[in-house]
Amino acid sequence: MDREPIDINEELAVFDKPQNVKRLLIVFFTCVALLLLVDLFYHRHTVFAWEGWFGFYCVFGFVACVVLVILAKYVLRPLVMRDEEYYDER
């Protein structure tokens, strides 16, 4: 794909600056750490024993997200993917 030339006078977006991305990641990881700390002190009414483990829902959510991405890539994509020449003029 051809990319348009970058206009030097064009104003950069918020996430085009590396320091802003770094700040966002610091805020994100700080929130994750604080939520894990809260998990130590918060009492949950669990049904199964493993729900009471430290960080269970954090690990469960991460694993579920990874499984969804893998399923989408290797199972769903081949089902819905079009042929390369599908949109070409005949």
C-alpha positions in Angstrom: 0.0 0.0 0.0 1.2 3.5 -0.8 1.3 5.8 2.2 0.6 9.5 1.9 3.6 11.7 2.6 3.6 13.2 6.1 3.0 16.9 6.3 5.7 18.4 8.6 3.3 21.1 9.7 0.6 18.7 10.6 0.0 18.5 14.4 0.8 15.1 16.0 -2.0 13.2 17.6 -1.8 12.3 21.3 -0.5 8.8 20.9 2.1 9.7 18.2 4.4 10.9 20.9 6.3 8.1 22.6 6.3 9.8 26.0 2.5 9.9 26.0 2.3 6.1 25.2 4.8 5.5 28.0 2.7 7.6 30.4 -0.4 5.6 29.4 1.3 2.3 30.0 2.5 3.5 33.4 -1.0 4.5 34.4 -2.4 1.2 33.1 0.1 -1.0 34.9 -0.3 1.0 38.1 -4.1 0.4 37.9 -3.5 -3.3 37.4 -1.1 -3.4 40.4 -3.6 -1.6 42.6 -6.4 -3.9 41.6 -4.3 -6.9 42.5 -3.5 -5.4 45.9 -7.2 -4.8 46.5 -7.7 -8.5 45.7 -5.8 -9.3 48.8 -8.2 -7.5 51.1 -11.5 -8.0 49.4 -13.8 -10.8 50.6 -15.6 -12.7 47.9 -18.5 -15.0 48.3 -17.4 -17.8 46.1 -19.1 -20.9 44.8 -16.0 -22.9 43.9 -12.8 -23.1 45.8 -10.6 -21.8 43.0 -12.6 -18.5 42.8 -11.0 -17.6 46.1 -7.4 -17.9 44.9 -5.4 -14.7 44.7 -5.6 -13.2 41.2 -8.0 -15.9 39.9 -10.2 -13.5 37.9 -7.2 -11.7 36.5 -5.6 -14.9 35.2 -9.0 -16.2 34.0 -9.7 -13.0 32.1 -6.2 -13.1 30.5 -6.5 -16.7 29.5 -10.0 -16.2 28.1 -8.8 -13.3 26.0 -5.9 -15.2 24.6 -8.1 -18.2 23.7 -10.6 -15.9 22.0 -7.8 -14.3 19.9 -6.4 -17.8 18.9 -9.9 -19.1 18.0 -10.6 -16.0 15.9 -7.3 -16.3 14.1 -7.2 -20.0 13.4 -10.9 -21.0 13.3 -13.1 -18.0 12.5 -10.8 -16.3 10.0 -10.6 -19.2 7.5 -14.4 -19.5 7.6 -15.1 -15.8 6.7 -12.1 -15.0 4.6 -12.7 -14.1 1.0 -10.5 -15.2 -2.0 -7.8 -12.8 -2.9 -9.4 -11.9 -6.2 -12.9 -11.5 -4.8 -13.2 -7.8 -5.3 -11.1 -7.5 -8.5 -12.9 -6.5 -11.7 -13.4 -9.3 -14.1 
